């Protein structure tokens, strides 16, 4: 069987790396990799770390390009890759424009599609455009690897074609691989006398006024004498603005260093889905800088959905920094580190021992705002 895995972003690479590594040990599989190239410096760090050498490299990133331009160019270039590679199946991950373009290009050629991290939903317009991308990919795929029972429930309710397997999230596999790496990660210098607040913010719905409001909240939190706020800046030009005072803006970090910071952090503020999962696995308190999350498990693990209003962010973060609320403990709600093996078993038609977390969150937790 010839498999072609297509991705473009660093989070996609992180979550697909354990699966690609697992495929290497399968003698009956020819595993090909195609990368599309957005934010290439970030992507290359992960490719190098996991030893992934792409067979096809499209380099589609252009400064200032629209989503429509990216998707149309990606479909055209990926169609040529599909014609050359002739895969029996295409694998895509998550919710990016690359994943949507790859799924559509494969579907139009009659090539079966496996969707990793399938079934996450808010049933709202946000996250944009990721929510729409996920739902469109689900309608094209015939093999759905859902990370959690809640995600499978969404897929089953939508009466989609194909098979659904609950695997856990392969991002937790990657996290465990990094934590087990004996090589030391070079962290930025930190003040041991202060509580570390780690911030990430990159989603399109955060651009403009929401991002300004988030920065105002960070400035207010930065007035506290007991905290140090570290903000690795995403390279998207839409987020290129003067940094909030009392906040250390730093360049994007290599994966091991970022994992090291998460493990060291006292509080994480993020609009990232992957960081929500990793923080829960590490037992770190999280303030979600969004109005809705497709990961209700985060809320079951103690995260607070604060939105982007400065006052709400400051209140939620301040309460957690001051010790309010139940202690946050590591949880396996997002995975047990064996997702990649389950995905490979499903791809090869072997029995899949599905992931079953100890506690499943209530469905109505998904859209609550803390």
N, C-alpha and C positions, 0 to 999 in steps of 0.2 A: 504494500500500500504506500502510495506517495502522498504525503501531507505537506501543505504549504501554509505556514503561519505568517500572518500579515499584521504588522503593527507600526506605530510611528512615535508614540510618546514614551517618556520615561516610566510613568505608572503602568502602561501596558507591558513594557519590557520587564519590569519587576515581577509582575504577576504571571507572565508567560514563561519567564526563565526557568522556574522549577519544572514546568511541563516539558519544555525543550530539553532540559537535562535528562528527564526521565525517558523521553523518546530516544535518546542516544543509545540506551541500553537495549532497545528492541530490535532484534536482527531482521524482522520482517517489515520494518518501516524505513522508508526514505523520507527524511525530515528536512524540508527546505524552509528558509526564512527570507522574508521580504520586509524591508523597512522603508517607510515613506519619507521620514526625515524631519518632521517639525522639531524645533528646539534641539538641534543635533548635538550640541555640546552636552546637554543633560542626558540624551539618549546614549551617547558614546560611553559615558561613565559606567552605565549599567551593562552595556554589551561587553565592555572590557572586563568588568568585575566578574561576570558569570561566564566569560569565555565564549560568547556567542559571535559567530562570524557570518553575517548575512550573505546569502547567495545573490540577492537582488537589492540594490540600494537606489531608490528613486530620487532622493534629494528634492522633494516637492516644496519645501518651505520657501516662501517669498514674503518679504516684509510688507505688511499692510494688506495682504490678500484677504478677500472676503471668504466666508464659509462656502458660498456657492462656487466661487472660483476654485477653492481647494478641492471640494468634492468632485467637481467636473473634471479637473485635471487628474485627480487621483483615479477616477474610474477609467479614464482613457489610458493612463500609463499602466494601471493594474490589469486592464484587459490584455495588454500586450504580454505582461508577465504570465498571466494565466495561459495564454496561447503557447508561450515558450515552455513553461514548466509542465503543463498537462497534469495537474494534481488530481488525485481521486477525491480529495476533500480539502476544503479551506478552513482554517481555524482563525477566528477573530476573538478579541477580548473586549468586554466592557461596552463603552458608550461613545467613543470618539468619532469624529468625522471620518477618520481613516477606517475604522471598523465598519461604519455604514457603507462607505464606498467599496470596500473589499467585499462585503456581503452582497451588495447589489451587482457588482461586476461578476462574481461567481454565480449568483442566481441566474443572471441572464445568459450564462454559458452552460447552465444545467449542472453545475458542480455543487455537490452537497456542502452544507455549511455547518460547522460546529461553533457554538457560541459559548465562550467561557465567561463566567460571572453573569449569567442570564437571569432575568426575572426581577431585578431591582426596580422598584416603582415608587413614585410619589403620586401619580395620577393628577399632576398639576403641570403648569408650563415650565416650572423650574425643577431640576437644574436645566438650563438652556445651553446648548441644544441637546444635551445628553439624554434627557428623558425621552424626547422624540426619537433620537437615534436608537436607543435600546428597544423601544417598541417596534420600530421598523425592522431592526435586525431580527427580532423574535419572529416576525411574520415571514421571514425569508429562510431562517434556519430550520434544519430537521433534527438537530441534536443540541439539547440545551443543558449546559452544566450550571445548575443553580447553586450558589454558595450556601444557602440556608433554606430551612423548611419554609420560611415566609416567602422567599423568592419563588420556590416551587409552587406555593399556593397561588401566587399571582399568575404564573404561567398556566396552571391548570384552569384557573377561572377564565382565562382568555381563550381557551379551547384551541390552542395552537397545534399544528401538526408536529409529529416527531416524538422523540423520547426525551424525558426529563430525568436528570440524575442530580441528587443533592451531594455535593462534593466537599463542602467547606470552601473557603476562599484561598486560592493559591498564593495570594499575597502574604498570608500567615506562614506558608511554607518558606517563602523568600525571607521573611523576617527571622525565622528560626535559623535559616542558613547563615544569615549575617551575624546573628548573636553567637552562633557556634564557631565563627571564624576566629582562630587564635591570633590573627594579625591585628595589632592595635590600630584603632581609628584615630586620626588626628582631629581633635575637637578644638573649636575656638576657645581662647582663654575665658574662663568664667570666674565670677566672684563667689567663692564658697560660702560667704556670709549672707548671700541673698537668695531668694527663691527665684528659680528660673522659669520664665514664661516663654514658651516657644510658639511662634506665630507662623502660619502659612495662609496665603490668600492668592488665588489665581483664577477663579471661575469667571466666566463672561458676565454672569448676572451680578457679579460684584463690581464690575467696572463703573466708573463715574461716581455718582452720589453715594451709593452704598460703600464704595471703597473709602471715600472721604469720611464717611461716618465711622467706619471701622478704625481709621487712623485717629480720629478724634477720641475714640474710646481708648486706644493704645496710649495716646498722650496723657489722658486722665490716669490710667493705670500706672504710667511711668512716673507720676508724681509721688507714688508710694516709695518710701525710703527702703523698704524691705524686698523690692523686686528688681530683677534684671530681665529686660525683654529683648529677645533675640528674634530677628525677622529675616530669614533667608529670602531674598527678593527674587521672585519669578521673572524671567527675562522678557515676558510679554510687554511690548512698548506701551500698551494701554495702562499699565501699572507704573509707568515711569513718571514719578512725581517726587517732590521733596519728602524725605522721610519724617515721621512724627518725632518730635523732640523726646528725649529720654528713651529712645528705642534704637538699638544697634541693628542697622541694616547690613547684611552680609551677602556675599555672592552665594549662589546655589551650591550646596554641599554634595560631595560624593555620598553615595548611599550608606556606606558604613558610618560615616561621620554623622549623617542625619539620624540614623537609628540610634547612635550613641547619645545624641542630644535628646531624643525622645525618652530614652531610658533614664536620662539624668533630670528631665524636666519635672517641675512641680505642678505645672498647669500647661495645657496645650489649647490654643485658640486656632481654629482651622475651618476652611470651607471645603476641605478635601474629603472625599469619601474614603480613600485608602488610609489616610491618617487616622480617621475615626476607628477603622478596624485595627490598625496597629496599636493605637493607644489603648484600646480595650484589652488587647492581648497582653500589653505591658502593665495594665492596671493603673493607667494615668487618667486623671480627671480631664475632661474635654468640654470646651464651650464651642458649639457648632455655629459658625458665622453664616447661617443660611436660614431661610424661613421654612424649609421642608427638607427632610432627609429620606432617602430611599433605603436607609439602613436603620430600621426600627430597633435592631439589636443594640445600637449605640445608646439609645435611651434606656433600654433595659440594663445596660452596663453602667449607667449613672451619668451619661453625658447630658448636657443641657442645650436645648435648641433655642438659641438666643436671637437669631435673626441678625440684622445689620444695624439696628438702632443703637446709637452710642450708649444711651442710658441703660438699656437692657444688658448690653455686653458688660459694662462696668459693674452693674449690680451682680450679675451672675458670676463674673470672674472674682470680684471682691469677696463674695460669700465663700467661694471655694478656697481662695487664698487665706481667708481668716478661719478656715477649719470647719465651716458649716457643712452639713450634709453627712451622709454615711461615708465611711472610708471606701475608696475605689480599689477593687482587687482585680488581679488578672483573671480573665475569663476566656473560655474557648467558644463563645457564642458565634464567632466568625470562622473558626476552623481549628483543626487539631494538628496541622502540619503534614497531613497526608492527602491533601487535595489533588496534587499532581498525579499520584498513583491512581486515584479514582478516575481522573479524566482520561488517562491512558488506557485504563481497563475499559472504559466506556467506548473509546475510539476503536479499540480492537475487538469489541464484541464480547469481552469477558464479563463475568459477573462483577457487579459493583457493590461493595460493602458501603452503603451510603453513610454520610456524615449525619450524626444525630446529637446535637448539643444538649446539655443537661436541662436547660431552661429555654423555652421559646417565648419571645415577647408577644404581648397582646397586639392585635392588628391595629387598634385605635391609637397606639402610641406613635404611629408613623408621622402624623401631621401636627402633633401637639407642639406648641411653642412655649418654652420655659420662661 
